[in-house]
Amino acid sequence: MSDLIPLSQRAWTRFRDMYSHGETRTPYDYIYIQSPRVDACRILLKIFKLEPKIKFHFFIKEGKTLAQLSALERGAQTINAFRNRVDVYVLDYKGIVALEVLDS
C-alpha cells in the first residue's frame, strides 16, 4: 500500500459475511477497512485470523468513502453513531498502521 496516497483519497472496502447456516466468521455484521480491496482482504484475514479461502464467503465492495459504502446500512444514522454500533467494525488507515498489519 502506498503511503503517497493522501489519507482522504484512500479507498474503503466493505465486507459482509455471506455464510449460511446461521454462523458468521467474525463478531461483526459489517466490516469496513480503509484500504483498496486486495490489501483490505489481506488485512481482514490477518486481523480475524481467517484462512485465505474464507474471503470468498464475504460479499466485498469497494468505494471512495465510508459514508458512501455504509449509506444503506446506516440509514439516517450519522457516521459516528454507525461506527459505534456493536455489529460494525471500522478500521481506518491510522488504525491499520497502529495494528501493524501492513506489508506482512
Buried (B, 14 or more C-beta within 10 A) or exposed (E): BEEEEEEEEBBBBBBBBEEEEEEEBBEBBBBBBBBBBEBBBBBBBBBBEBEEEBBEBBEBEBBEBBEEBBEEBBEEBEEEEBBEBEEBBBBBBEBBEEEEBBEE
